[in-house]
Amino acid sequence: MTTQFNQSETVVYLRMPNWIGDISMCLPMLHGLMDQGVRIVMCAKPWAKDLLSAYRFDGWIEITGNIREDASRVRTHKKQHQHDKAVGLIVPDSISSALVFRLAGVPSAGYKDEGRTILLKWPIKKPVVPMHAVEFWYNLAFQACKNWGLALAPAPEKKLNLQLREEAYELCAKVMQDVGLREYEYVLIAPTAKGLHKGKNKVWAEYAELYNALTRIGAKVVMCPPAHEVKIARAAAPDTPMVPPLPLDAFAVLCKKAALVICNDSGVSHLSAAVEARQLSLFGVSTLLRTRPWSSRAYTLGDEGNWPSLDDVINRSIELVETTKAVA
């Protein structure tokens, strides 16, 4: 059943995923909705405010993970702002995310999944053909918009196009000056990755050796993990100089200004892609088809079941750094 909306009056309560990389890969979907004049009430984890600080939303609801508390927050916001005809778009596949919107009285669209179809007003069948996560989530929005009578473009943008505040550039510039970094003259490594993929660690094991090899040829190599990952990053690359932790938007600028970002299949990979940083992402347990960085300036080594060798990473890193210097 198609429900017709006036585009300028359409309010979508958008439940975003819980991970940096996943939100980054949802940006084409977000841009497509906003380009249609849809008003977005962002429903996301508190940390996502830094990442999406440049965007103007019709509201922001912090998701805590407590179903009753989250439902109460959504319901209260909907009532206070008189969003009587609001609809929901739920990106996560979880039962809990669908239950929150159902309890809050927000009729929602989301992918069908076991146990939650009954909670959705517009349950959408998952694509049969394997596709990248960007395409997978964009398709969700596209199908939802067809149900709502809105004309979203049929395919996502080729770039993630993360928007950033001027304050993020200013903070990054100050920190770079404080620690002696110059634009396109440093390599940023990110030797961590949250979570497991099919029970396997997503972290390439030779960042310490990579740091030593790159510094021997004169490269300036640094890392900038978030405060809660400092110990893990230090264990993975003990000799690498550390830039003080930055807010997510300022960290994205740090990635953008690097000669090269070297990382795992992680949030940093997708955040780097979101700002078109030159990057080298290392795969070993996840698949390129689903989560390769969505950027023409991103390069990869390895694939599921096949970590790249140290020599391959060193040689490719040197090649990419030299290319960056040539065009900078």
GULUMMAR-818300 format. One record per residue (C-alpha): residue number from 1; x, y, z. Coordinates in nm, 2 decimals. Layout:
// residues N
+-----+--------+--------+--------+
:  nr :      x :      y :      z :
+-----+--------+--------+--------+
: NUM :      X :      Y :      Z :
...
+-----+--------+--------+--------+
This chain:
// residues 328
+-----+--------+--------+--------+
:  nr :      x :      y :      z :
+-----+--------+--------+--------+
:   1 :   0.00 :   0.00 :   0.00 :
:   2 :   0.14 :   0.34 :  -0.10 :
:   3 :   0.10 :   0.63 :   0.13 :
:   4 :   0.12 :   0.98 :  -0.03 :
:   5 :   0.31 :   1.25 :   0.16 :
:   6 :   0.38 :   1.61 :   0.09 :
:   7 :   0.76 :   1.61 :   0.06 :
:   8 :   0.82 :   1.93 :   0.26 :
:   9 :   0.60 :   1.80 :   0.54 :
:  10 :   0.74 :   1.45 :   0.55 :
:  11 :   0.91 :   1.37 :   0.88 :
:  12 :   1.12 :   1.05 :   0.89 :
:  13 :   1.25 :   0.92 :   1.22 :
:  14 :   1.57 :   0.76 :   1.10 :
:  15 :   1.72 :   0.49 :   1.32 :
:  16 :   2.09 :   0.47 :   1.22 :
:  17 :   2.32 :   0.17 :   1.29 :
:  18 :   2.54 :   0.15 :   1.59 :
:  19 :   2.89 :   0.16 :   1.43 :
:  20 :   3.10 :   0.44 :   1.28 :
:  21 :   3.16 :   0.25 :   0.96 :
:  22 :   2.79 :   0.15 :   0.91 :
:  23 :   2.67 :   0.51 :   0.96 :
:  24 :   2.94 :   0.63 :   0.71 :
:  25 :   2.80 :   0.38 :   0.46 :
:  26 :   2.45 :   0.51 :   0.52 :
:  27 :   2.54 :   0.86 :   0.40 :
:  28 :   2.42 :   0.82 :   0.04 :
:  29 :   2.08 :   0.71 :   0.18 :
:  30 :   2.07 :   1.01 :   0.42 :
:  31 :   2.17 :   1.25 :   0.14 :
:  32 :   1.91 :   1.10 :  -0.09 :
:  33 :   1.63 :   1.16 :   0.17 :
:  34 :   1.74 :   1.51 :   0.25 :
:  35 :   1.77 :   1.60 :  -0.12 :
:  36 :   1.40 :   1.51 :  -0.14 :
:  37 :   1.32 :   1.77 :   0.12 :
:  38 :   1.24 :   1.51 :   0.38 :
:  39 :   1.28 :   1.63 :   0.74 :
:  40 :   1.49 :   1.39 :   0.94 :
:  41 :   1.47 :   1.32 :   1.31 :
:  42 :   1.80 :   1.14 :   1.37 :
:  43 :   1.79 :   0.85 :   1.61 :
:  44 :   2.14 :   0.73 :   1.69 :
:  45 :   2.40 :   0.66 :   1.95 :
:  46 :   2.52 :   0.97 :   2.14 :
:  47 :   2.87 :   0.95 :   1.98 :
:  48 :   2.72 :   1.00 :   1.63 :
:  49 :   2.65 :   1.36 :   1.71 :
:  50 :   3.02 :   1.44 :   1.65 :
:  51 :   3.02 :   1.25 :   1.32 :
:  52 :   2.71 :   1.42 :   1.19 :
:  53 :   2.77 :   1.76 :   1.34 :
:  54 :   2.75 :   1.95 :   1.01 :
:  55 :   2.39 :   1.83 :   0.93 :
:  56 :   2.07 :   2.01 :   1.01 :
:  57 :   1.81 :   1.77 :   1.14 :
:  58 :   1.46 :   1.82 :   1.26 :
:  59 :   1.56 :   1.67 :   1.59 :
:  60 :   1.80 :   1.43 :   1.75 :
:  61 :   1.71 :   1.14 :   1.98 :
:  62 :   1.99 :   0.96 :   2.16 :
:  63 :   1.95 :   0.59 :   2.15 :
:  64 :   2.08 :   0.42 :   2.47 :
:  65 :   1.99 :   0.05 :   2.40 :
:  66 :   1.72 :   0.04 :   2.67 :
:  67 :   1.40 :  -0.04 :   2.48 :
:  68 :   1.16 :   0.12 :   2.71 :
:  69 :   1.37 :   0.43 :   2.77 :
:  70 :   1.43 :   0.47 :   2.39 :
:  71 :   1.07 :   0.43 :   2.31 :
:  72 :   0.97 :   0.69 :   2.57 :
:  73 :   1.22 :   0.94 :   2.42 :
:  74 :   1.09 :   0.88 :   2.06 :
:  75 :   0.73 :   0.90 :   2.18 :
:  76 :   0.79 :   1.22 :   2.37 :
:  77 :   0.97 :   1.39 :   2.09 :
:  78 :   0.70 :   1.29 :   1.84 :
:  79 :   0.42 :   1.43 :   2.07 :
:  80 :   0.61 :   1.75 :   2.16 :
:  81 :   0.68 :   1.84 :   1.80 :
:  82 :   0.33 :   1.73 :   1.68 :
:  83 :   0.48 :   1.48 :   1.43 :
:  84 :   0.14 :   1.30 :   1.40 :
:  85 :   0.22 :   1.17 :   1.05 :
:  86 :   0.58 :   1.09 :   1.10 :
:  87 :   0.72 :   0.76 :   0.96 :
:  88 :   1.02 :   0.56 :   1.06 :
:  89 :   1.31 :   0.41 :   0.87 :
:  90 :   1.50 :   0.14 :   1.06 :
:  91 :   1.84 :   0.05 :   0.93 :
:  92 :   1.95 :  -0.21 :   1.19 :
:  93 :   1.81 :  -0.56 :   1.15 :
:  94 :   1.74 :  -0.60 :   1.52 :
:  95 :   1.41 :  -0.68 :   1.68 :
:  96 :   1.48 :  -0.42 :   1.95 :
:  97 :   1.51 :  -0.13 :   1.70 :
:  98 :   1.18 :  -0.22 :   1.54 :
:  99 :   1.01 :  -0.27 :   1.89 :
: 100 :   1.12 :   0.08 :   2.00 :
: 101 :   0.95 :   0.25 :   1.71 :
: 102 :   0.64 :   0.03 :   1.74 :
: 103 :   0.61 :   0.11 :   2.12 :
: 104 :   0.66 :   0.48 :   2.03 :
: 105 :   0.38 :   0.48 :   1.78 :
: 106 :   0.59 :   0.54 :   1.47 :
: 107 :   0.48 :   0.33 :   1.17 :
: 108 :   0.81 :   0.21 :   1.02 :
: 109 :   0.98 :   0.05 :   0.72 :
: 110 :   1.27 :  -0.19 :   0.76 :
: 111 :   1.41 :  -0.51 :   0.62 :
: 112 :   1.22 :  -0.82 :   0.70 :
: 113 :   1.40 :  -1.04 :   0.95 :
: 114 :   1.29 :  -1.33 :   1.17 :
: 115 :   1.07 :  -1.22 :   1.45 :
: 116 :   1.03 :  -0.85 :   1.37 :
: 117 :   0.82 :  -0.84 :   1.05 :
: 118 :   0.50 :  -0.80 :   1.26 :
: 119 :   0.65 :  -0.49 :   1.42 :
: 120 :   0.69 :  -0.31 :   1.08 :
: 121 :   0.41 :  -0.14 :   0.88 :
: 122 :   0.62 :  -0.16 :   0.57 :
: 123 :   0.84 :  -0.48 :   0.59 :
: 124 :   1.08 :  -0.48 :   0.30 :
: 125 :   1.22 :  -0.80 :   0.15 :
: 126 :   1.60 :  -0.81 :   0.15 :
: 127 :   1.77 :  -0.82 :  -0.19 :
: 128 :   1.86 :  -1.17 :  -0.32 :
: 129 :   2.16 :  -1.05 :  -0.52 :
: 130 :   2.47 :  -0.99 :  -0.30 :
: 131 :   2.56 :  -0.62 :  -0.28 :
: 132 :   2.77 :  -0.37 :  -0.10 :
: 133 :   2.64 :  -0.24 :   0.23 :
: 134 :   2.60 :   0.11 :   0.08 :
: 135 :   2.37 :  -0.03 :  -0.19 :
: 136 :   2.20 :  -0.26 :   0.06 :
: 137 :   2.09 :   0.02 :   0.29 :
: 138 :   2.02 :   0.26 :   0.01 :
: 139 :   1.79 :   0.00 :  -0.14 :
: 140 :   1.60 :   0.00 :   0.19 :
: 141 :   1.54 :   0.37 :   0.17 :
: 142 :   1.45 :   0.35 :  -0.20 :
: 143 :   1.19 :   0.08 :  -0.13 :
: 144 :   1.05 :   0.27 :   0.17 :
: 145 :   1.02 :   0.59 :  -0.04 :
: 146 :   0.82 :   0.40 :  -0.30 :
: 147 :   0.57 :   0.30 :  -0.03 :
: 148 :   0.56 :   0.67 :   0.08 :
: 149 :   0.51 :   0.81 :  -0.27 :
: 150 :   0.86 :   0.97 :  -0.27 :
: 151 :   1.09 :   0.96 :  -0.57 :
: 152 :   1.44 :   0.87 :  -0.44 :
: 153 :   1.70 :   0.82 :  -0.71 :
: 154 :   1.73 :   0.45 :  -0.79 :
: 155 :   2.10 :   0.42 :  -0.71 :
: 156 :   2.34 :   0.57 :  -0.45 :
: 157 :   2.60 :   0.83 :  -0.51 :
: 158 :   2.95 :   0.70 :  -0.60 :
: 159 :   3.09 :   0.90 :  -0.30 :
: 160 :   2.99 :   0.91 :   0.06 :
: 161 :   3.04 :   1.29 :   0.08 :
: 162 :   3.05 :   1.34 :   0.46 :
: 163 :   2.98 :   1.70 :   0.54 :
: 164 :   3.21 :   1.86 :   0.81 :
: 165 :   3.19 :   2.18 :   1.02 :
: 166 :   3.45 :   2.45 :   0.98 :
: 167 :   3.52 :   2.40 :   1.35 :
: 168 :   3.64 :   2.04 :   1.27 :
: 169 :   3.90 :   2.18 :   1.03 :
: 170 :   4.01 :   2.44 :   1.27 :
: 171 :   4.06 :   2.20 :   1.56 :
: 172 :   4.25 :   1.95 :   1.34 :
: 173 :   4.47 :   2.23 :   1.21 :
: 174 :   4.56 :   2.33 :   1.57 :
: 175 :   4.64 :   1.98 :   1.68 :
: 176 :   4.85 :   1.92 :   1.37 :
: 177 :   5.05 :   2.23 :   1.44 :
: 178 :   5.09 :   2.13 :   1.81 :
: 179 :   5.23 :   1.79 :   1.71 :
: 180 :   5.43 :   1.90 :   1.41 :
: 181 :   5.23 :   1.75 :   1.13 :
: 182 :   5.20 :   1.90 :   0.78 :
: 183 :   4.93 :   1.83 :   0.52 :
: 184 :   5.00 :   1.53 :   0.30 :
: 185 :   5.34 :   1.47 :   0.47 :
: 186 :   5.24 :   1.20 :   0.72 :
: 187 :   5.10 :   0.84 :   0.72 :
: 188 :   4.82 :   0.78 :   0.96 :
: 189 :   4.79 :   0.42 :   1.08 :
: 190 :   4.48 :   0.28 :   1.26 :
: 191 :   4.58 :  -0.06 :   1.41 :
: 192 :   4.25 :  -0.14 :   1.58 :
: 193 :   3.91 :  -0.26 :   1.47 :
: 194 :   3.60 :  -0.31 :   1.69 :
: 195 :   3.42 :  -0.63 :   1.71 :
: 196 :   3.47 :  -0.97 :   1.54 :
: 197 :   3.36 :  -1.09 :   1.20 :
: 198 :   3.23 :  -1.45 :   1.22 :
: 199 :   3.42 :  -1.48 :   1.54 :
: 200 :   3.75 :  -1.38 :   1.39 :
: 201 :   3.97 :  -1.08 :   1.46 :
: 202 :   3.96 :  -0.81 :   1.19 :
: 203 :   4.31 :  -0.66 :   1.29 :
: 204 :   4.61 :  -0.72 :   1.06 :
: 205 :   4.89 :  -0.84 :   1.29 :
: 206 :   5.20 :  -0.65 :   1.16 :
: 207 :   5.15 :  -0.28 :   1.23 :
: 208 :   5.46 :  -0.26 :   1.45 :
: 209 :   5.68 :  -0.40 :   1.17 :
: 210 :   5.51 :  -0.18 :   0.92 :
: 211 :   5.59 :   0.13 :   1.13 :
: 212 :   5.95 :   0.03 :   1.15 :
: 213 :   5.98 :  -0.03 :   0.78 :
: 214 :   5.82 :   0.30 :   0.68 :
: 215 :   6.02 :   0.51 :   0.93 :
: 216 :   6.34 :   0.35 :   0.79 :
: 217 :   6.27 :   0.51 :   0.45 :
: 218 :   6.19 :   0.85 :   0.61 :
: 219 :   5.81 :   0.84 :   0.64 :
: 220 :   5.65 :   1.02 :   0.93 :
: 221 :   5.40 :   0.77 :   1.08 :
: 222 :   5.15 :   0.85 :   1.35 :
: 223 :   4.83 :   0.71 :   1.49 :
: 224 :   4.53 :   0.88 :   1.66 :
: 225 :   4.31 :   0.62 :   1.84 :
: 226 :   4.01 :   0.73 :   2.04 :
: 227 :   4.07 :   0.74 :   2.42 :
: 228 :   3.91 :   0.40 :   2.49 :
: 229 :   4.14 :   0.23 :   2.23 :
: 230 :   4.47 :   0.39 :   2.32 :
: 231 :   4.60 :   0.08 :   2.51 :
: 232 :   4.50 :  -0.16 :   2.23 :
: 233 :   4.66 :   0.06 :   1.97 :
: 234 :   4.98 :   0.10 :   2.18 :
: 235 :   5.00 :  -0.28 :   2.21 :
: 236 :   4.96 :  -0.32 :   1.83 :
: 237 :   5.21 :  -0.05 :   1.74 :
: 238 :   5.42 :   0.03 :   2.05 :
: 239 :   5.67 :   0.27 :   1.89 :
: 240 :   5.43 :   0.48 :   1.68 :
: 241 :   5.39 :   0.84 :   1.79 :
: 242 :   5.03 :   0.92 :   1.91 :
: 243 :   4.83 :   1.22 :   1.82 :
: 244 :   4.59 :   1.32 :   2.11 :
: 245 :   4.23 :   1.18 :   2.06 :
: 246 :   4.00 :   1.40 :   1.85 :
: 247 :   3.63 :   1.43 :   1.81 :
: 248 :   3.51 :   1.21 :   1.51 :
: 249 :   3.46 :   1.50 :   1.27 :
: 250 :   3.81 :   1.65 :   1.35 :
: 251 :   3.96 :   1.29 :   1.32 :
: 252 :   3.80 :   1.27 :   0.97 :
: 253 :   3.98 :   1.58 :   0.87 :
: 254 :   4.31 :   1.43 :   1.00 :
: 255 :   4.24 :   1.13 :   0.77 :
: 256 :   4.17 :   1.36 :   0.48 :
: 257 :   4.49 :   1.55 :   0.52 :
: 258 :   4.71 :   1.24 :   0.55 :
: 259 :   4.94 :   1.13 :   0.26 :
: 260 :   4.79 :   0.79 :   0.33 :
: 261 :   4.57 :   0.62 :   0.59 :
: 262 :   4.65 :   0.25 :   0.65 :
: 263 :   4.38 :   0.06 :   0.84 :
: 264 :   4.18 :  -0.25 :   0.89 :
: 265 :   3.83 :  -0.32 :   0.76 :
: 266 :   3.70 :  -0.09 :   1.03 :
: 267 :   3.52 :   0.24 :   1.11 :
: 268 :   3.84 :   0.42 :   1.01 :
: 269 :   3.83 :   0.27 :   0.67 :
: 270 :   3.48 :   0.39 :   0.60 :
: 271 :   3.53 :   0.73 :   0.77 :
: 272 :   3.84 :   0.78 :   0.55 :
: 273 :   3.63 :   0.69 :   0.24 :
: 274 :   3.36 :   0.94 :   0.36 :
: 275 :   3.61 :   1.23 :   0.32 :
: 276 :   3.79 :   1.09 :   0.01 :
: 277 :   4.12 :   1.03 :   0.19 :
: 278 :   4.38 :   0.83 :   0.01 :
: 279 :   4.38 :   0.50 :   0.20 :
: 280 :   4.49 :   0.14 :   0.21 :
: 281 :   4.25 :  -0.10 :   0.38 :
: 282 :   4.37 :  -0.44 :   0.49 :
: 283 :   4.13 :  -0.74 :   0.47 :
: 284 :   4.17 :  -1.09 :   0.60 :
: 285 :   3.84 :  -1.21 :   0.75 :
: 286 :   3.57 :  -1.00 :   0.58 :
: 287 :   3.47 :  -0.97 :   0.22 :
: 288 :   3.54 :  -0.69 :  -0.02 :
: 289 :   3.21 :  -0.73 :  -0.19 :
: 290 :   3.02 :  -0.62 :   0.12 :
: 291 :   3.25 :  -0.37 :   0.30 :
: 292 :   3.52 :  -0.24 :   0.08 :
: 293 :   3.57 :   0.14 :   0.12 :
: 294 :   3.32 :   0.33 :  -0.10 :
: 295 :   3.57 :   0.57 :  -0.26 :
: 296 :   3.77 :   0.60 :  -0.58 :
: 297 :   4.07 :   0.70 :  -0.36 :
: 298 :   4.06 :   0.38 :  -0.15 :
: 299 :   4.28 :   0.08 :  -0.22 :
: 300 :   4.27 :  -0.26 :  -0.06 :
: 301 :   4.49 :  -0.56 :   0.00 :
: 302 :   4.37 :  -0.91 :   0.10 :
: 303 :   4.02 :  -1.06 :   0.12 :
: 304 :   3.83 :  -1.30 :   0.32 :
: 305 :   4.06 :  -1.58 :   0.43 :
: 306 :   4.37 :  -1.41 :   0.29 :
: 307 :   4.56 :  -1.15 :   0.49 :
: 308 :   4.82 :  -0.95 :   0.29 :
: 309 :   5.19 :  -1.01 :   0.36 :
: 310 :   5.40 :  -0.75 :   0.53 :
: 311 :   5.61 :  -0.70 :   0.21 :
: 312 :   5.30 :  -0.64 :   0.00 :
: 313 :   5.17 :  -0.38 :   0.25 :
: 314 :   5.50 :  -0.20 :   0.27 :
: 315 :   5.55 :  -0.19 :  -0.11 :
: 316 :   5.19 :  -0.07 :  -0.17 :
: 317 :   5.21 :   0.19 :   0.10 :
: 318 :   5.53 :   0.34 :  -0.04 :
: 319 :   5.38 :   0.35 :  -0.39 :
: 320 :   5.07 :   0.53 :  -0.27 :
: 321 :   5.26 :   0.78 :  -0.05 :
: 322 :   5.48 :   0.87 :  -0.35 :
: 323 :   5.17 :   0.91 :  -0.57 :
: 324 :   5.01 :   1.15 :  -0.31 :
: 325 :   5.33 :   1.36 :  -0.29 :
: 326 :   5.33 :   1.39 :  -0.67 :
: 327 :   4.98 :   1.53 :  -0.69 :
: 328 :   4.97 :   1.73 :  -0.37 :
+-----+--------+--------+--------+
